[in-house]
């Protein structure tokens, strides 16, 4: 590390330090963890870099973390800090493996050896988890015999079974859940490598050492030589069930019941408080709309084991709605895609809406966004379809008290963590996240009280039974109420098309998204300004993971970058030249260059983009 140190500003709240090789990454990562700065939220080691995310996005705070980062790297280079191995503690995790992989013969042919020799070489090594990957619990393991270095498959498999032991390039790994993948499969283990009920949830965190033990029948995972309090937490060495053809289910109980509204019950974690929760005020879902998710401030601090922060697609909108009802800023609320949500109040509640205006009505009376309103027992709040925009956030006083997973109630659609999408009949108990009193506009309460009886009579005449009859747009055509595959499917489900179809005046306009230089802006042939020369449209294959843009390709240099950390708002440029704007449920690492990063305001605007909307990227100078 004698070359001048390069530290990139990565958006408004992150830094990325370039390092010469993986050995340097391991030394620096160990040094950073040993003397962790209190403002650091996430450390993400990768192939030739370390990503550092901070809690305070102000330039002065970021500059202080950068100074700490530079000092830590210098200390690691001079041998003044931890050197990154033997790993965290002195633990060695043994993973029994049945070596019967589909690609064993192919790997033997590629390496000019026998099937038996491939197994012997793979099992002879002691590996170290270098950095996390695209799935929670996926770890890139280094230490692979050079004779087993083989390229990835030309065509990735659409589904790799959970527990598959594989090799690619200079790495070996275990797939903790079913996933597409292009690594070459050598065998399988039944070890559970990621468990949300365990702390830490990932067995193979960066720095942990691993050995593979040939076995006729797999027998779980063992941890050897662990220093008390320093090694990884591993399951007891008892047999575990064999791998199944589906990803391991989230072991926490579902957050909501699946019964019809008259019999809806709150589903709470088992324990002495569960009985009392049945009497708590709650909101009962009469209709979920195309897609409604529970989201909060997210689950920071676990990106190094493949768990992104997640949380609301527009964090500022959820914070604003929470402030209106007197909640903590990060309290759990509802993220509603294209309206259609209908809620019945069981008890008295205070709610507020932010984001796209869905033309909401409370017992027939219009409810604007940005205003706190009271829902008395039996009141119904119904959201229509926004004329513009995509997402609306609903905050309820006290927050939505569904069970937390890894410290958050957010649904992560990529990792499959958190409560599932809402369905009719779900009961959402109010929590204890309220922190201040809320002055309510009394005229709205008076109006609602004066009209309630007449309006309710009219609604009953129209709907007969609100639990049985729903708006046509509320009918879910998908089997078992499965969530739509992407934003475009949700738009179509409401009977609408892209914004340019639904709103003719939108065809002449474009949403302008401000972007800051990304860590790999030098991969753009025309510099950052070249991004602004193109007019893009939002591709239908967009969701909370990423907004994908279609249009004229942006010229970039050939080749990719070593795998490195990603942040929400990162603008990645794959070989197609079509930008990908990462959202809250982005993978934690990626191998295409990040040429720009959305500003926080641009992230909020991107969360409202519909398929077909026009977009321009506008480069701005980074804050001083």
Secondary structure as GFF3:
##gff-version 3
##sequence-region A 1 624
A	DSSP	beta_strand	7	9	.	.	.	ID=ss1
A	DSSP	beta_strand	14	18	.	.	.	ID=ss2
A	DSSP	alpha_helix	22	34	.	.	.	ID=ss3
A	DSSP	beta_strand	40	45	.	.	.	ID=ss4
A	DSSP	beta_strand	49	54	.	.	.	ID=ss5
A	DSSP	alpha_helix	59	77	.	.	.	ID=ss6
A	DSSP	beta_strand	92	97	.	.	.	ID=ss7
A	DSSP	alpha_helix	104	111	.	.	.	ID=ss8
A	DSSP	alpha_helix	115	124	.	.	.	ID=ss9
A	DSSP	beta_strand	126	132	.	.	.	ID=ss10
A	DSSP	beta_strand	139	142	.	.	.	ID=ss11
A	DSSP	three_ten_helix	146	148	.	.	.	ID=ss12
A	DSSP	beta_strand	157	160	.	.	.	ID=ss13
A	DSSP	beta_strand	164	168	.	.	.	ID=ss14
A	DSSP	beta_strand	171	174	.	.	.	ID=ss15
A	DSSP	beta_strand	179	181	.	.	.	ID=ss16
A	DSSP	beta_strand	184	188	.	.	.	ID=ss17
A	DSSP	beta_strand	209	214	.	.	.	ID=ss18
A	DSSP	beta_strand	221	224	.	.	.	ID=ss19
A	DSSP	three_ten_helix	261	263	.	.	.	ID=ss20
A	DSSP	alpha_helix	274	277	.	.	.	ID=ss21
A	DSSP	beta_strand	282	288	.	.	.	ID=ss22
A	DSSP	beta_strand	291	295	.	.	.	ID=ss23
A	DSSP	three_ten_helix	303	305	.	.	.	ID=ss24
A	DSSP	alpha_helix	315	324	.	.	.	ID=ss25
A	DSSP	beta_strand	333	337	.	.	.	ID=ss26
A	DSSP	beta_strand	341	346	.	.	.	ID=ss27
A	DSSP	beta_strand	349	355	.	.	.	ID=ss28
A	DSSP	beta_strand	360	362	.	.	.	ID=ss29
A	DSSP	beta_strand	365	367	.	.	.	ID=ss30
A	DSSP	beta_strand	372	375	.	.	.	ID=ss31
A	DSSP	beta_strand	380	382	.	.	.	ID=ss32
A	DSSP	beta_strand	391	396	.	.	.	ID=ss33
A	DSSP	beta_strand	427	429	.	.	.	ID=ss34
A	DSSP	alpha_helix	442	463	.	.	.	ID=ss35
A	DSSP	three_ten_helix	472	474	.	.	.	ID=ss36
A	DSSP	three_ten_helix	479	481	.	.	.	ID=ss37
A	DSSP	alpha_helix	487	493	.	.	.	ID=ss38
A	DSSP	alpha_helix	499	502	.	.	.	ID=ss39
A	DSSP	three_ten_helix	504	508	.	.	.	ID=ss40
A	DSSP	beta_strand	511	517	.	.	.	ID=ss41
A	DSSP	three_ten_helix	521	523	.	.	.	ID=ss42
A	DSSP	three_ten_helix	528	533	.	.	.	ID=ss43
A	DSSP	beta_strand	536	538	.	.	.	ID=ss44
A	DSSP	beta_strand	546	550	.	.	.	ID=ss45
A	DSSP	beta_strand	564	565	.	.	.	ID=ss46
A	DSSP	beta_strand	570	573	.	.	.	ID=ss47
A	DSSP	beta_strand	579	582	.	.	.	ID=ss48
A	DSSP	beta_strand	589	590	.	.	.	ID=ss49
A	DSSP	beta_strand	593	598	.	.	.	ID=ss50
A	DSSP	alpha_helix	600	606	.	.	.	ID=ss51
A	DSSP	beta_strand	614	619	.	.	.	ID=ss52
###
